[in-house]
Amino acid sequence: MKCASKKREMGSSITMPAAVRKFRREISEISCCLKYLLFASNVILWLSALLVLSVGIWAWSEKGMFRNITRLHFIALDPAFVLIILGGVTFLLGFMGSVGALRENTCLLGAYAIFLSVLLIAEIGFCAVAFVLKDKGWIKDQATEGLKAFIRHYREDADQQNLIDWIQEDWLQCCGIDGPKDWDGNNYFNCSSIAIGSREACGVPFSCCRRRPQEVIKNKQCGYDVRKEGYPVDRNIHERGCLRAGEDWLEAHLISVAIGCVALLVLQILGICFAQNLRADIYTQKSKWH
């Protein structure tokens, strides 16, 4: 009898852990790896968006745009406004993804997947339209209008001024839209401004100037009078327009740009798939409770 009872005790001690393991497997329908991968990636996205949004709001407040919104010209090309929109959209997306994953909230995860799907469709649609219209000059016309607005309001908005200086001096190393003559569209650089005593009349911004060897301090007056008649032939400025320079840059970096776009689309598709898979896991788990 003692041997039989002892065997039963040993048998129960052996089968009990298996039953516990089976029970644990049954309740772990939600993948922890998927859940926390989605949570961590969206927290990073959320914090990055918060930083971008803060910079945009700070830039607008420094310019006093919240007090006088009528000062805003060509809103789509205002760098601070672009940062606010980009940061706001990304902040909302990261919030839905991170909180939805952490709290296992199917509504937030569904909204996250829908939001990503809408962005994905919009991006694909924009690429398709750009490809169709690239030979009709629509993209070139839009870029021209944007650069004209930059030139026209060059001295009126510090952010736009810094942006076009960066484009001309550091990125594309160009001047104007088709050339330095386009700066006649700005009141300060227009040759007729000589009559009102503008020192920059018939000149170009310093960002149009070519960098001299071993130049340490940038000469901010290097573009004065370079468009006046009788100025020396070697003006030491970029003669190529930014429109042509942009086309050349895109052709030279086409593969890198294409890889970046495809990588962005793949990440969005993965985000949609992960969110939907996590929702399915949550629904499966809930079905066991009812």
Buried (B, 14 or more C-beta within 10 A) or exposed (E): EEEEEEEEEEEEEEEEEEEEEEEEEEEEBBBEEBBEBBBEBBBEBBEBBBEBBBBBBEBBEEBEBEEEEEEBBBEEBBBBBBBBBBBBBBBBBBBBBBBBBBEBBBEBBBBBBEBBBEBBEEBEEEEEEEEEBEEEEEBBEEBBEBBBBBBBBBBEBEBBBEBBBEBBBEEBBBBBBBBBBBBBBBBBBBBEBBEEEBEBBBBBBBBBBBEEEEEEEEEEEBBBBBBEEEEEEEBBBBEBBBBBBBBEBEEEEEEEEEEEEEEEBEEBEBBBEBBBBBBEBBEEBEEEEE
